[in-house]
Amino acid sequence: MIRIRWAALVVVAMFPCAPASAGEPTNAASSATSAAPTHQAVERSISYLQTEATRWLQERKCSTCHHVPMAIWSLAEARRQGYAIDEKVLADVTEATLGSLDKMVATVVLRLPATPPDPRPFANGISMGAVYLAVGAGALPSVDKQVQDSLALIANHIVDKQRDDGSWEFFGNGPPIAESQATDAAWTILALEAAAARSDASESTRAALAKAKEWLARAKLPDSHQAQVVSLLMEISAGKSRDACPASVDRLMRRQNADGGWSQTAEMPSDAYATGQTLYALSLAGLDADLPEVRRAIAYLVSTQAEDGTWPMTSRPTRDGKSPGATSLVPITYAGTAWATLGLVRSVPR
């Protein structure tokens, strides 16, 4: 059984910095030395994430599911864990998506109630970009009223698009951003959890959350790696007791590969996307700082990072199997790098 300390969204640092008592030996120097490569890897990835997010917004005028939402999430979390970031970049990407209703409609594909019904097929569903924005915004240090209003709009959009049985239809993007209906629904439940926790949350939001959980319990999550990650995140978000989570942690740990990383699927090698997601979830579960498996995962990420701050990624086939995957690796490289950064900054704070 893997040992964990329940932390309810507060993680024990991988390298404790509390001073040793007088006369006791200290390993502060060795800890600092072992942490240094991780700090350097994070600094390189932050530089890439900031530059690429700015470029993407300027050239594409679009947030998408893989760039700006993950930029907000990873940069805000890095800042919260003591890493230096470009505050202007974080402010700009937040403003570009959550800064006004017009930007929300343009970049996250939300439909306001006053607009005519959209006849296109995807109008019946929701974009995972909106879901990731809602979840990732929880890492922001503070939000103004406009951002709060934008997040409320996302929550209302999710509620409005919910089917009678409690599920949703999702559109756009292939795996791993949009992996399966059940996995996507689990991420959407996390977004609704955040909305329902607000003091001004509506009864419709709370009712939609309860209905979604009932649907997911019936549908059941698939046995995919990401599904196991989001399942653990749901348990933490729902405030389950410490005794309720070791089984979920153990399931994830059993999937670790010999090289220290995790794979998105059994057929794929270890990569930054799956490894970063896993480290992030395990850190929120409060794993012991000296856990060998976690140290191996960190070492895997540090050793496989490219000089430009990215991690090598490959494309996955679409869910319907009709396409071998995206022709451009820029989106998945960005998402994988963001997840690797999230996992590292949570595991090794500055």
Secondary structure, DSSP 8 states (H G I E B T S, - for coil): ---B---TT----SS------TTS---HHHHHHHHHHHHHHHHHHHHHHHHHHHHHHHHH---TTTTHHHHHHHHHHHHHTT----HHHHHHHHHHHHS-HHHHHHHH----TTS----SGGGGSEEHHHHHHHHHGGGSS---HHHHHHHHHHHHHHHHH--TTS---EES--TTTS--HHHHHHHHHHHHHHHHTSTT--HHHHHHHHHHHHHHHHH---S-HHHHHHHHHHHHHTT--GGGSHHHHHHHHTT--TTS-B-SSTTS--BHHHHHHHHHHHHHTTB-TT-HHHHHHHHHHHHH--TTS---------TTSSS---S--HHHHHHHHHHHHHHHHHHS--
